[in-house]
């Protein structure tokens, strides 16, 4: 197995029996996960190897947050403590955490009924309201919006990388088309750059279908808290909707967005003005964001390529249907 974890040393720390099977979990773009079966039961073993999120203190903070949320009734899977009461195991300089295994499956917005969309919005609202109760925020950080001058330079660089591809494939052709299209959109809309935002509270940081497990029709566990941080809460609600409810053609299902948002606003106590500002900032973020192309052309990492057609089309559609999108989040 590539990147095999040090099972013997880890299981001794947790008194979790002897390993019977350990299989990599496919989902996840940053840290590594394993489906682990031992003589004591089934577990999810997480290897925190991403440099941005592998600090043991930050991991311990994530673990405290999930324990508190579990006490409030939020469906999460808090880590197990080892024999010394620690939830972060460091072996050979690498950080690991052992979680109970949660049976479930991932569901995107197209698989959710209107009522389930409401339940999803209420769930994220409960996360934000719960984190506000258990995680104090020291001050409020200013959140910069993307500078279009920097984006124009990035577009030029990515276009040069695309041109150097020989022979050019279908992904390269789409990337070139979207980069030229986005440059034109930014030239027309640069004056709409949003002002500074303020961080309002702790958020999950990466709330999307692959980080939510369903058992039947009900959410069973929110997982992967690596991006827990202080950000504008309503912006996370908008980003999540743009992932859950985007269709393959790059169009948002606005009826489902509206149902989700109404429930989120009730549970989180967020007003229409807050959501409208968040919609504008996330729209601008999408216009200026090319992380999938940077992974592809700068890193040679193609794991996100399948998401690019819908995501890149969404930025264009959202710009054209800006008022309808805002109304779905604020009505």
N, C-alpha and C positions, 0 to 999 in steps of 0.2 A: 504494500500500500504506500503511495507517495505521501511524504510528510507524515509518516506514522507517528502518533503521539506516544509518549513514554507511559504506557498503560500501567506497567508494574508499579512504578514509583507513585503514580497518581492514585491508583486504587488503594495502595497501602495507606496513603494519607487520609483517605475517606472511609476506610474499612468497608469498601463496597464490594468485597468478594473478588472472584477471579474472572478475568475476561473470557467470554465465550464467542463473541463476535463484535467487530467494530467496523462500521461501513461509513464512508464519507457521505455527507448530506449535500446534494447537488446545489440547492439554492444558497445564495449569499455571494456577494461580490467582494467582500472585504475579508472578514475573518473566516476561519475554517470550523466546520462543525461535523460531528460524528454521531451516528446512531450506535449506541453502545449497549451490549447485553452482557450481563455478568451473572455469576451464581446468586447474586442478591436481587437482581431486577433489571429494569430497562432505564437507560439514562440518555440524556443529550449532553455530550461533551463538547465544550466550546474552547477552541484555541484562539486566544486573542493575540494575533500576530501582526495586525495592521499597526504601523508605527503611530498613527494619529490617535488610536483608541486603546492602545495596549498598556497604558500607564496603570499600575495596580491600584493607585489611589482613586483614579477615575472609575475603574471597574468596580471597586468597593462602593463608590457612591451610587453607581447604577444598581448594585445589589440592594443597598439600603432603600432606594426608591421603590423597587419592585416589592420588597417585603412590606413596606408601608402601604402601597397600593393594594396588595393582597389583603391586608387587614381591613381595608375600606370596601372590599368586595369586588375590586376590579380584576378581571380574569388575566392573570399573569402566571409565570412559572419561575418563582424566586429560586435562586441557587441553593444547593445543599451546603451545609457547613462541614468542614473536615473535623478530625478528632480534637483539634485545638480551637474550634469555633470560627475558623477563618473560611471565607467563601472564595478567596482567590488563592490558587495553588501555583507557586512558581517553581518550575523544574527546569534546570539547565538554562536559567535566564528567560524562560518562556512562561507566559501567564495562561492559566487554564481555569475553567469553572465547570462544575458538574451540576446539571439541572435534572429534574425529573423528566422523563419522556412523556410528551403530551400527544396522544393520538388525535389526529385531525387532518384537515386538508385546507388548502388555500382557495379562496373564492374571489374572483374579480367582480367588478360592479355589474357586468352583464349577466351574472348568475344570481344577482340579488333582486328580490321583490322590492316594491316601494316600501313596504313595512320594514324589511331588513335594512334598507338604506337609512331609514330613520333610526334604527337600532345602532347602525354603524356610527352615525353622527353623534348619537347620545353617548356611545362608548368613548369616542375621542373627547367629547366634552367632559365626561367623568374623569378621564385621565388628566386633563388640564386642571379641572377643579380639584382633584385629589392631590396632584403635585403642588398646587398652590397651598394646600393645607399642610403638607409634610416637608416641603423643601423651601426654606427661606431664600429670598433673593436679595443679595447685597448690591444695591444700586441698580442703575439701568444703563446698559451699554447702547451706544449709538450704532445703528446698523446702516452701513453705507449701501447705496444702490449702485449698480454697475455703471461705469463711465463709458459712454458709447465710443469715445476715442480709443479706449483700450480694446473694445470689441472690434472696431474696424481693423486695428492692427492684427488681432487674432484671426479674423476672417482672412486677411491677406496671407498670413502665414499658413493657415490650413489649406487655402486654395493652392498655394505653391506646393504643398505636400501632395495634394490630390493630383496635380499636373505631373508630378514625378513618378506616379504609379504607371508602370508599363508591364503588361497590358492593363488598361483600365477595366474594372469590373462594374457590375450593376450598382454595387454599393458606392463606388467612386463617382459614378454618374449622378446618383441621387444626392450624394454629399455636395458635389459641385453645384447642382441646381439649387439646393436649399441654402448654401452659403451665399450665392449671388442674390437669391430672393430675399434672404434675411438682411443683407447689406442694404438693399433698396428700401425695405421696411424701416430699418433703423434711420436711414437718411430722412425719411418722411416723418418719423415719430420721435426723433431725438429730443425735441422740445418737451416731451411728456415725461422726461426722467423724474421719478418721484423724489421727494425730499428724504432727509434722514428719517429712519424709523427708530423706535425705542424698543428694547427687549422687555417684554411684559411678564415673562415667567418661564418656568421649566417646562420643556416639551419632550416628547419621545424623540423627535429629531429625524425619524425615518419611517413614518407610518404609511405603509403600503401593503398590497395584498400578500406579498411573500413574508411579511412580518406579522400576520394575523392568521391564526389557526381556527378553523371552524370544526365543531363536532355536530353533525346534523345541520340544523338551521341556526344554531347559536354560536357566538364567538366562544372559543375554549381558552385561548391564551394569546396575548400580545407578546411577541418575542423580539429579540435583537434590540437591546437598549443602548447600543454602542454610541449613538449620536445624541444621547440625553444631554440637553444643554439649555441655556437661557436664550430664548428667541421670542419674537412676536408670536403669540399663541394662534391668533387668527390666520396668520400666514401658513402655519402647519395645516390648519383645517382646509385651506384653499389648495395647498400643494397635494394633500392626500386625495381630495376630490378629483383633481386633475389627473391623478394616476388611476384611482379606482374606476372612474366613470368615463375615461377616454375610450372611444371606439377605435377599431383598427384603421379607420379612415382619418383619424385625427380630429374627430368631432366629439364634444362632450354631450352626454345624455343629460340635458338641462333639467328635465323633470325629476330625475333621480338626484341630481345635485341639489335641487330645491328641497326635496324631502330630507336629505341628509343634513343640509345646512340648518333648516328649521329646528331639527332636534339638537344639533350641536349648539346653536345659539341659546336654546332653553337651558340646556344642561351646564354650559360653560358660563352663562351670563354675559354673552357677547352681544353688542348692539350692531345695528345695521351700518352705522358709520365706520365702526372698527372693521367690519367685513369688507366694506367698499374700499377702504384704504389697503387692506390686505390683498384684495383682488388686483388692484392696480400695481402693487409692488411685485406680486408673483407673476403677473403678465409681463412686466418689464424684465424680471429675472429670466423668464422663458425666452424673451426676445434676444437676450444677451448671452445665453448659456449654450455652450457647445461641449459639455463634458464628454458626451459619448464619442464625438469626433476626436477629441483630444486623446481619449483612451485608445481609439483605433489607430490614429496616425502618429501620435507621439510615443505611446507605450507599446504598440503592437498588440493590444488587448482587445479582443473582439467579443467579449462576453455580453456586452450591451448592444451589439449591432442589431439584434432582432427588435429592440425597442425603438430604434431610430426612426423608421418610417412614420409611425403614429405620432411620436413625440414632436418630430420636426414639422409635421403637418398641423399639429395642434397650435403651435405658435402663430401660424399664418391664419388659421380659422379664428382663433381667439381675437386676433387683431381686427378682423373683419366683423366679428359678432360681439365686440366689446360690451356694448350696452346690454345685450341679452344675457351675457355671462354674469355681468355685475348684478343684474336684476334677479337672477337665479340664486345668488348668494345673499341678497339683501331683502328680497320680497317677503 
